[in-house]
């Protein structure tokens, strides 16, 4: 076990909720807004779909509002089932 900042490595990467987290796009929606106080336009936000056996849609970050939030969209249409994803913002 190593301590790195406020996060701890154990069986994966633990991230402070200021820098990353987990959210989802709900069934029938095509986007989700994520509150993230450390997000800044011009810096990358890594979004990764989670789970297996569910629908597979390319996800993209859209509409970053500095120090407040960002939106995650699916490539086209609306989600037929919930699409969970993890995110990490960098600065």
Secondary structure, DSSP 8 states (H G I E B T S, - for coil): -EEETTEEESSSB---TTTEEEEEE-TT-SEEEEE-TT--TTS-EEEEE--SSS----EEEEEEETTTEEEEEESSS--SS-EEEEEEE--
